[in-house]
């Protein structure tokens, strides 16, 4: 986990320096405190997924920017245990499969939700769409206040610039692929 914290910190500092922003500027844009941002940059704090969403939304960059790797002609993705992003006390595990690609404006995750786990997601920037492909179990999605129950091998597409939540109300783990498309800037 320490390795991903260092990578996140490096990426935050990279985007801040590229845009010539101070920590105060980033704090104002994201709503994340200057001391927390400094700790993240130094790899002293591992941010929650909600903190990362605040930072990525405030800076108008995709979440997976913080986990991206060197580009190659092709890429085979798997569940890298070192890069897993955990939330809900470890009950939700998001594995970055394909980090944000600025040419395609897309990123992809494999996500596991333990039994009973509910995760509230902050709205993304305007125009973002999410596609969720349920591969195991059942998952209740709450999109803009409306509930949609997905069964195994069903999918949902929705505008993710509104509040949305994921809830595994069953007594078994459920798993889904999550693909996020960003609008062209």
DOROLO-462312 format. One record per residue: residue number from 0; x, y, z of N, C-alpha, C in turn. Coordinates in steps of 0.05 Angstrom, whole numbers. Atoms other than C-alpha are relative to their C-alpha. Example, Ala and Ser with C-alpha at 12.3 -4.5 7.8 and 13.67 -1.06 7.14 Angstrom:
! DOROLO-462312
    nr   n_east   n_north     n_up   ca_east   ca_north    ca_up   c_east   c_north     c_up
     0       18       -24        0       246        -90      156       18        24        0
     1      -16       -24       -1       273        -21      143      -15        22       14
//
This chain:
! DOROLO-462312
    nr   n_east   n_north     n_up   ca_east   ca_north    ca_up   c_east   c_north     c_up
     0       16       -24        0         0          0        0       17        25        0
     1      -18       -23       -1        59         46       13        8         9      -28
     2       -8        -7       27        79         42      -61      -22        16      -14
     3       21       -16       13        11         67      -85       -3        28       12
     4        1       -26      -12        12        123      -34       22        18      -11
     5      -22       -16       12        79        146      -61       -7         8      -29
     6        7        -5       28        53        141     -133      -21        22       -1
     7       21       -20       -1        -9        182     -115       12        27        6
     8      -13       -25       -7        34        235      -82       17        11      -23
     9      -16        -9       23        81        238     -142      -18        12      -22
    10       18        -9       21        23        246     -190      -13        27        8
    11       12       -25      -10        -9        301     -147       20        23       -4
    12      -20       -20        2        56        339     -145        6         7      -30
    13       -5        -4       28        66        329     -220      -22        18      -12
    14       21       -16       11        -2        358     -238        0        28       12
    15       -1       -27      -13         6        415     -188       23        16      -13
    16      -23       -15       11        75        434     -216       -5         6      -30
    17        5        -5       29        52        427     -289      -19        24       -3
    18       20       -22        1        -6        475     -275        9        24       16
    19      -11       -21      -16        38        519     -231      -19         9       22
    20       18        -5      -22        -9        513     -172       14        -4       27
    21      -10         4      -27         8        521      -99      -18       -20       15
    22       18        17      -16       -19        475      -45      -25        14        8
    23       24       -16       -6       -65        532      -26      -20         0      -23
    24       17         0       23       -91        535      -97      -15       -26       -2
    25       13        26        2      -105        460      -98      -20        -4       22
    26       19         2      -22      -138        463      -30      -26        15       -6
    27       24       -16        7      -185        517      -55      -16       -13      -22
    28       14        13       22      -201        479     -119      -14       -26        8
    29        9        27       -6      -213        412      -86      -16        -3       26
    30       13         2      -26      -239        426      -16       15       -19       19
    31      -17        17      -17      -183        382       13       21        19       13
    32      -17       -19      -15      -141        416       67       29        -1      -10
    33      -28        -2        8       -71        440       51       18       -20       15
    34      -17        20      -13       -39        397      106       -5       -29      -11
    35        5        27       11       -74        334       78       13        -2      -27
    36      -12         1       26       -51        351        8       30        -3        2
    37      -28         2       -4        20        360       33        8       -28        9
    38       -5        27       -9        18        293       69       -3       -20      -23
    39        3        18       23        -8        259        6       24         2      -19
    40      -23        -4       18        47        290      -37       25       -13       11
    41      -24        12      -12       100        265       12       -3       -30        4
    42        5        29       -4        69        195       14       -4        -7       29
    43        4         4      -29        55        203       88      -29        -7        7
    44       28         6       -5       -20        194       80      -11       -14      -25
    45       13        14       21       -60        145       38      -29         9       -2
    46       27       -12        1      -123        182       15      -21       -21       -6
    47       23        17        6      -191        149       14       -9         6      -28
    48        9        -4       27      -226        142      -52      -17        26       -2
    49       16       -25        0      -273        200      -33       19        24       -1
    50      -20       -22        1      -212        245      -21       11         2      -28
    51      -11         1       27      -183        223      -88      -21        11      -20
    52       21       -11       18      -250        238     -122       -2        30        2
    53        0       -29       -4      -250        308      -91       23        13      -15
    54      -23       -11       14      -180        320     -117       -3        -2      -30
    55        2         3       29      -193        292     -186      -22        18      -11
    56       22       -17        9      -259        329     -192        8        30        0
    57       -9       -28       -2      -229        395     -168       21         8      -21
    58      -21        -6       20      -170        389     -215       -8        -8      -28
    59       11         9       26      -214        361     -271       18       -20      -14
    60      -16        22       11      -172        299     -281      -13       -26        9
    61       11        25       -8      -193        226     -278       14       -12       24
    62      -11        13      -23      -183        186     -215       24       -17       -6
    63      -22        19        7      -138        135     -250       26        15       -7
    64      -25       -15        5       -88        191     -267       20        -6       23
    65      -18         4      -23       -60        177     -197       13       -28        0
    66      -10        28        0       -47        103     -214       11        -7      -28
    67       -7         7       27       -26        108     -287       29       -11       -2
    68      -26        12        4        33         69     -314       10         8      -28
    69      -12        -6       27        80         75     -375      -17       -12      -22
    70       15         9       23        43         69     -441       15       -22      -16
    71      -11        21       16        55          7     -485      -18        -4      -25
    72       16         5       24        31        -18     -553      -26       -15        8
    73       24        13      -10       -18        -63     -516        4        -4       30
    74       -1         3      -29       -34        -76     -444      -18       -22        9
    75       16        21      -12       -57       -138     -408       -4         8       29
    76        5       -10      -27       -91       -120     -343       -9       -24       18
    77        8        19      -20      -100       -161     -280       -5        14       27
    78        6       -12      -26      -118       -150     -207       26         2       15
    79      -25        -5      -14       -55       -119     -179       -6         7       29
    80        6        -3      -29       -60       -127     -103       13        25       11
    81      -14       -23      -10       -10        -70      -93      -14        26       -7
    82       13       -25        8       -52        -19     -130      -30         2        7
    83       29         0       -7      -120        -36     -101       -6        25       16
    84       10       -24      -14      -160         24      -76      -22       -11       18
    85       21        11      -18      -200          5      -14      -16        22       12
    86       19       -19      -12      -260         40       16      -18       -17       17
    87       20        13      -18      -314         23       67       14       -22       17
    88      -16        18      -18      -262         -8      115        9       -25      -14
    89      -10        23       15      -236        -54       61      -22       -16      -13
    90       22        15       11      -306        -78       42       -5         5      -29
    91        1        -6       29      -300        -46      -27       29         2       -9
    92      -26         1       11      -239        -60      -69       -1         7      -29
    93        0        -8       29      -227        -23     -135       28        -4      -11
    94      -25         6       13      -172        -50     -179        2        15      -26
    95       -3       -14       25      -149         -1     -233       10       -19      -22
    96       -8        18       22      -146        -43     -297       14        16      -22
    97      -11       -17       20      -135         10     -349       -2        29        9
    98        1       -28      -10      -115         79     -322      -10        18      -22
    99       11       -20       19      -143        141     -356       18         2      -24
   100      -13        -3       26      -124        145     -429      -10        26      -12
   101       10       -25       10      -127        217     -454       -8         0      -29
   102        9         3       27      -135        194     -526      -28       -10       -2
   103       26        13        0      -196        151     -511      -19        12       21
   104       16       -12      -21      -221        191     -450      -15       -21       16
   105       13        22      -14      -235        126     -412       19       -12       20
   106      -15        16      -20      -212         87     -351      -18       -23        8
   107       15        24       -7      -233         18     -326       10       -12       26
   108       -6        12      -26      -236        -16     -258      -15       -27        3
   109       14        24       -9      -254        -84     -230       -6         5       30
   110        7        -7      -28      -292        -74     -164      -14       -23       13
   111       13        20      -17      -311       -122     -109      -13        13       23
   112       15       -10      -22      -364       -107      -57       -6       -23       19
   113        7        21      -20      -368       -150        6      -30         2        6
   114       28         1       -7      -436       -171       31       -8        24       18
   115       10       -22      -16      -476       -113       58       13        27       -4
   116      -15       -25        4      -428        -59       34      -16        20      -17
   117       12       -22       14      -456          8       11       21        21       -4
   118      -20       -21        6      -412         60      -23      -14        23      -15
   119       10       -24       12      -434        131      -39       22        13      -16
   120      -20       -13       17      -398        163      -97       -7        29       -5
   121        4       -28        5      -389        237     -106       -5         4      -30
   122        4        -5       28      -414        266     -172       26         6      -14
   123      -23        -6       16      -362        268     -227       -4        27      -14
   124        3       -25       15      -350        328     -272      -22        -4      -21
   125       23         0       19      -406        346     -322        8       -17      -25
   126       -3        16       24      -414        297     -379       13       -27        3
   127      -12        26       -5      -381        237     -347      -21       -22        0
   128       18        23        0      -415        170     -360       14       -24       12
   129      -10        25      -11      -406        105     -323      -15       -24      -11
   130       12        26        8      -419         34     -347        9       -20       21
   131       -6        20      -21      -424        -20     -294      -10       -27      -12
   132        6        27       10      -422        -93     -317        2       -20       23
   133        0        18      -24      -442       -140     -260        7       -29       -9
   134       -8        27        8      -405       -207     -266       -6       -21       21
   135        5        19      -21      -421       -238     -199      -18        13       21
   136       17       -10      -22      -477       -230     -148      -22        18      -10
   137       20       -21        6      -529       -175     -145       10        26       11
   138       -9       -27       -8      -518       -100     -138      -23        19       -4
   139       20       -21        3      -568        -45     -124       15        27       -5
   140      -11       -27        6      -549         21     -157      -21        20        7
   141       17       -23       -5      -578         86     -133       11        23      -17
   142       -9       -20       19      -573        137     -189      -20        23        1
   143       18       -23       -2      -602        206     -177      -25        -6       17
   144       21         6      -18      -645        178     -121      -18       -24       -8
   145       16        23        9      -674        120     -162       16       -26        3
   146      -13        26       -4      -658         47     -145       -3       -17      -25
   147        1        20       21      -640         -3     -199       16       -24       10
   148      -12        25       -9      -625        -75     -180       12       -15      -23
   149      -13        15       21      -574       -109     -225        4       -29        9
   150       -5        28       -4      -572       -184     -230       26        -7      -15
   151      -24        10       14      -511       -224     -251       -3         1      -30
   152       -2        -3       30      -491       -210     -324      -18        22      -11
   153       15       -24        9      -533       -146     -327       19        24        2
   154      -16       -25        0      -505        -76     -340      -18        24        2
   155       14       -26       -1      -524         -4     -329       19        21      -10
   156      -15       -23        9      -502         60     -362      -15        24       11
   157       13       -23      -11      -514        127     -329       18        24        0
   158      -15       -25       -3      -493        200     -326       10         1       29
   159      -11         2      -27      -445        200     -267        7        27       12
   160       -4       -27      -11      -445        275     -256      -23         7       20
   161       20        -3      -22      -501        265     -205        8       -20       22
   162       -7        19      -22      -499        229     -138       -8       -28       -8
   163        5        28        6      -496        154     -144       12       -18       22
   164       -9        18      -22      -486         95      -97       -2       -29      -10
   165       -1        29        6      -470         21     -100       -7       -14       26
   166        7        14      -24      -502        -27      -50       -3       -30       -5
   167        3        29        1      -491       -101      -43      -17        -9       23
   168       19         8      -22      -552       -121       -2        0       -30        5
   169        1        29       -3      -538       -195       -9       20        -9       21
   170      -18        10      -20      -499       -240       37       25       -13      -13
   171      -23        10       14      -446       -256      -16       14        23      -14
   172      -16       -20       15      -390       -217      -50      -12         4      -28
   173        8        -5       28      -410       -184     -115       24        14      -14
   174      -22       -11       15      -362       -162     -170      -10        12      -26
   175        8       -14       24      -368       -114     -228       24        13      -14
   176      -18       -17       14      -328        -81     -282      -13        28       -2
   177        9       -28        1      -334         -5     -282       17        15      -20
   178      -13       -15       20      -317         35     -343      -10        29        1
   179        8       -28       -3      -317        111     -338       10        16      -25
   180       -6       -15       24      -320        155     -400       -1        30        8
   181       -2       -29       -6      -299        229     -395       -6        15      -26
   182        6       -16       25      -324        283     -443       26        12      -11
   183      -23       -13       12      -275        314     -492        0        29       11
   184       -2       -27      -10      -249        379     -464        4        20      -22
//
